[in-house]
Amino acid sequence: MEHGPAMVPDGVGAVVFDFYGTLVRMVEPLPPDHRGIFARRGLAAQGELWGDQWSVGPGEGEEHAAYSAGEAAYTAWERDRLRRRARGCGVPEGELDGLVAELDRAMKAVRLELFADVPGVLAALRERGLLVGVCSNWFWNLEECVEAVGIGGAVDVVVGSARAGARKPHPLIYRALMERCALPAGRVLFVGDMWVPDVLGPLAAGMRAVHLWRPDRAVEGIAPPLPERAARISGLRELLTPGAGSGGGGGRGGCG
């Protein structure tokens, strides 16, 4: 395992985590398959054209600030995207509203479970005087999901793409994160399992980054070589290695 520099270098004041794949994973029962939803509505042929159900949301790095002013506007935008895609697959106009509402519910019907190392690591980081954050490409309800998995009291800052107006690695979401942390970028350490949104994006924004490469990761392939100001770990407990986290650097920033 290629580790690079100290996991939590001196001077870091905040450690911010990606959510899915880093703090939580999906467990059964899994969300309904989209093709099954189409088939039950007599739209099997259109369902075959629909494609992978996880590819229908906003794209990585997409900016959507015009639709992020409130939950109603954002949800309407999400459903309008689904409606346009369904129409393009040949779904009749009279079937669109019911189908889109069911697809939207199915996409968000995810059952989440914390990785075993999460509670202890978050608690230990806060004991060291570090601000703890979550920053994720997620639906409008990221704050509620953080609470639901049991770590709401261990997290100081939550920044989700839906409310921030852009998805990682767009610079807008990182700017929102740093504003909420009330710290300069150089004092923020970002930890996540996805290479571009959680490593290259934070580095480009001036943060430090730790690439999480769990043995049971969902991401396949070979871990890319580490750039400067980045490290790699196989589990979150490695953030607490002796000598790596002695410099909280002045305690928590303000949480706007």
C-alpha positions as CSV (number, residue, x, y, z in Angstrom):
1,M,0.0,0.0,0.0
2,E,1.4,3.4,-1.1
3,H,0.8,5.8,1.7
4,G,2.6,9.1,0.8
5,P,2.8,11.8,3.4
6,A,1.4,11.8,6.9
7,M,-2.4,11.1,6.9
8,V,-3.4,14.2,8.9
9,P,-0.5,16.6,8.5
10,D,0.3,19.3,11.0
11,G,-1.7,22.4,10.4
12,V,-4.8,20.7,9.2
13,G,-7.9,22.0,11.0
14,A,-10.7,20.0,9.2
15,V,-11.0,16.4,7.9
16,V,-13.9,16.1,5.4
17,F,-15.2,12.8,4.1
18,D,-17.1,11.7,1.0
19,F,-20.3,9.9,2.0
20,Y,-21.1,6.9,-0.1
21,G,-18.3,4.4,-0.5
22,T,-16.3,6.2,2.2
23,L,-18.5,6.3,5.3
24,V,-21.5,4.2,4.1
25,R,-22.3,1.4,1.8
26,M,-25.6,0.2,0.3
27,V,-27.1,-2.9,1.9
28,E,-30.2,-5.1,1.1
29,P,-33.0,-4.6,0.3
30,L,-31.6,-2.8,-2.8
31,P,-33.6,-0.2,-4.7
32,P,-36.0,-1.6,-7.3
33,D,-34.5,-2.2,-10.7
34,H,-35.7,0.4,-13.2
35,R,-36.3,-2.1,-16.0
36,G,-38.7,-3.9,-13.6
37,I,-40.6,-0.7,-13.1
38,F,-41.0,-0.2,-16.8
39,A,-42.1,-3.8,-17.3
40,R,-44.8,-3.6,-14.7
41,R,-46.2,-0.7,-16.5
42,G,-46.3,-2.5,-19.8
43,L,-43.2,-0.5,-21.0
44,A,-40.6,-3.3,-21.3
45,A,-39.3,-2.1,-24.7
46,Q,-38.8,1.4,-23.4
47,G,-37.1,0.1,-20.3
48,E,-34.5,-1.7,-22.4
49,L,-33.6,1.7,-23.9
50,W,-33.5,3.4,-20.5
51,G,-30.1,1.9,-19.6
52,D,-28.3,1.7,-16.3
53,Q,-30.4,3.1,-13.5
54,W,-27.4,4.7,-11.8
55,S,-26.5,6.7,-14.9
56,V,-29.6,8.8,-15.1
57,G,-28.9,11.4,-12.4
58,P,-26.7,14.6,-12.8
59,G,-23.3,13.9,-14.2
60,E,-20.0,14.2,-12.3
61,G,-18.9,17.8,-12.2
62,E,-22.3,19.1,-13.4
63,E,-23.3,22.6,-12.3
64,H,-27.0,23.2,-11.5
65,A,-27.1,26.2,-9.2
66,A,-30.2,27.6,-11.0
67,Y,-32.2,24.7,-9.6
68,S,-30.7,24.5,-6.1
69,A,-32.5,27.4,-4.5
70,G,-34.9,25.1,-2.7
71,E,-36.0,21.5,-2.3
72,A,-39.1,21.9,-4.5
73,A,-37.1,23.5,-7.4
74,Y,-34.4,20.8,-7.2
75,T,-36.9,17.9,-7.1
76,A,-38.8,19.3,-10.0
77,W,-35.5,19.6,-11.9
78,E,-34.6,16.0,-11.1
79,R,-38.0,14.7,-12.3
80,D,-37.8,16.9,-15.4
81,R,-34.5,15.2,-16.3
82,L,-36.1,11.8,-15.9
83,R,-39.2,12.9,-17.9
84,R,-37.1,14.0,-20.8
85,R,-35.1,10.8,-20.8
86,A,-38.2,8.6,-20.6
87,R,-39.8,10.6,-23.4
88,G,-36.7,10.0,-25.5
89,C,-37.1,6.2,-24.9
90,G,-40.6,6.3,-26.4
91,V,-42.7,6.4,-23.2
92,P,-46.2,7.8,-24.1
93,E,-47.1,11.2,-22.7
94,G,-49.9,9.8,-20.6
95,E,-47.5,7.4,-18.9
96,L,-44.8,9.9,-18.1
97,D,-45.9,11.4,-14.8
98,G,-46.6,8.2,-13.0
99,L,-43.5,6.5,-14.3
100,V,-41.2,9.4,-13.4
101,A,-42.6,9.6,-9.9
102,E,-41.9,5.9,-9.3
103,L,-38.4,6.1,-10.8
104,D,-37.6,9.1,-8.6
105,R,-38.7,7.2,-5.5
106,A,-36.8,4.1,-6.5
107,M,-33.6,6.0,-7.1
108,K,-33.8,7.4,-3.5
109,A,-34.9,4.2,-1.8
110,V,-31.4,3.3,-0.7
111,R,-30.7,1.5,2.6
112,L,-27.3,2.5,4.0
113,E,-25.0,1.1,6.6
114,L,-21.8,2.6,8.1
115,F,-18.5,0.9,7.6
116,A,-17.3,-0.5,10.9
117,D,-14.4,1.9,11.2
118,V,-16.4,5.1,10.9
119,P,-17.8,5.9,14.4
120,G,-14.5,5.4,16.2
121,V,-12.5,7.4,13.7
122,L,-14.9,10.4,13.6
123,A,-15.0,10.5,17.4
124,A,-11.2,10.3,17.6
125,L,-10.7,13.2,15.1
126,R,-13.1,15.4,17.0
127,E,-11.3,14.6,20.3
128,R,-8.1,15.9,18.6
129,G,-9.9,19.2,18.1
130,L,-10.4,18.7,14.3
131,L,-13.6,19.8,12.6
132,V,-15.3,16.8,10.9
133,G,-17.2,17.3,7.6
134,V,-19.1,15.4,5.0
135,C,-19.1,16.5,1.3
136,S,-20.9,14.4,-1.2
137,N,-22.6,14.2,-4.6
138,W,-26.1,13.3,-3.2
139,F,-29.8,14.0,-3.2
140,W,-31.3,17.0,-1.3
141,N,-31.6,14.9,1.9
142,L,-27.8,14.4,2.6
143,E,-28.2,15.9,6.1
144,E,-31.1,13.6,6.9
145,C,-29.1,10.6,5.6
146,V,-26.1,11.5,7.8
147,E,-28.4,11.6,10.8
148,A,-30.2,8.4,9.8
149,V,-27.0,6.3,9.8
150,G,-26.1,7.6,13.3
151,I,-23.3,10.1,12.8
152,G,-25.1,13.4,12.9
153,G,-23.7,14.2,16.3
154,A,-20.1,13.4,15.1
155,V,-20.2,15.7,12.1
156,D,-19.8,19.5,12.2
157,V,-20.4,20.4,8.5
158,V,-22.4,18.7,5.8
159,V,-22.2,19.9,2.2
160,G,-24.2,18.1,-0.5
161,S,-24.2,18.7,-4.2
162,A,-27.9,19.3,-4.4
163,R,-27.8,22.3,-2.1
164,A,-24.4,23.5,-3.2
165,G,-25.4,23.8,-6.8
166,A,-22.8,21.6,-8.4
167,R,-21.4,18.1,-8.1
168,K,-17.8,17.2,-7.4
169,P,-15.3,17.9,-8.9
170,H,-16.9,21.2,-9.9
171,P,-15.1,24.0,-8.0
172,L,-18.4,25.4,-6.7
173,I,-19.0,22.6,-4.2
174,Y,-15.5,22.9,-2.8
175,R,-15.9,26.6,-2.4
176,A,-19.1,26.0,-0.5
177,L,-17.3,23.5,1.7
178,M,-14.5,25.8,2.6
179,E,-17.0,28.6,3.4
180,R,-18.8,26.3,5.8
181,C,-15.6,25.1,7.4
182,A,-14.4,28.7,7.7
183,L,-10.9,27.6,7.0
184,P,-8.4,28.2,4.1
185,A,-8.2,25.3,1.6
186,G,-4.7,24.4,2.8
187,R,-6.0,23.5,6.2
188,V,-8.6,21.1,4.9
189,L,-8.0,17.4,4.3
190,F,-10.4,15.6,2.0
191,V,-10.9,11.8,2.3
192,G,-12.8,9.7,-0.2
193,D,-12.8,6.6,-2.4
194,M,-13.4,8.2,-5.9
195,W,-10.2,9.4,-7.7
196,V,-11.4,12.5,-9.5
197,P,-14.1,13.9,-7.1
198,D,-12.3,13.0,-3.9
199,V,-8.6,13.4,-4.8
200,L,-7.9,15.4,-7.9
201,G,-10.8,17.8,-7.4
202,P,-9.9,18.7,-3.8
203,L,-6.2,19.0,-4.8
204,A,-7.1,21.4,-7.6
205,A,-9.1,23.5,-5.0
206,G,-6.0,23.7,-2.8
207,M,-6.9,21.1,-0.2
208,R,-4.9,18.0,0.8
209,A,-6.4,14.6,-0.1
210,V,-6.4,11.0,1.1
211,H,-7.5,8.3,-1.3
212,L,-9.4,5.6,0.4
213,W,-8.8,2.2,-1.3
214,R,-10.8,-0.3,0.8
215,P,-10.2,-4.0,0.2
216,D,-14.0,-4.4,-0.3
217,R,-14.3,-1.3,-2.4
218,A,-17.0,-1.1,-5.1
219,V,-14.6,0.7,-7.5
220,E,-12.6,-1.7,-9.7
221,G,-9.2,-1.2,-11.3
222,I,-5.7,-0.2,-10.2
223,A,-5.1,2.7,-7.8
224,P,-3.5,5.6,-9.7
225,P,-0.1,6.9,-8.7
226,L,-0.4,9.5,-5.9
227,P,0.3,13.1,-6.7
228,E,1.9,15.6,-4.3
229,R,-0.2,16.5,-1.2
230,A,-2.0,13.2,-1.4
231,A,-1.9,9.9,0.5
232,R,-3.6,6.5,0.3
233,I,-5.2,4.3,3.0
234,S,-6.9,1.0,3.0
235,G,-9.2,1.9,6.0
236,L,-10.1,5.0,7.9
237,R,-8.3,3.9,11.1
238,E,-5.0,4.7,9.3
239,L,-5.9,8.4,9.6
240,L,-5.1,7.9,13.3
241,T,-1.7,6.4,12.9
242,P,0.8,7.6,15.6
243,G,2.6,10.8,14.6
244,A,0.2,11.5,11.7
245,G,-2.5,13.4,13.5
246,S,-0.7,15.4,16.2
247,G,-1.3,18.8,14.6
248,G,-5.0,19.6,14.7
249,G,-3.8,23.2,14.2
250,G,-6.0,25.3,16.2
251,G,-9.3,23.6,16.6
252,R,-12.6,23.7,14.7
253,G,-13.6,26.4,12.3
254,G,-17.0,28.0,12.4
255,C,-19.9,26.0,10.9
256,G,-22.0,28.4,8.9
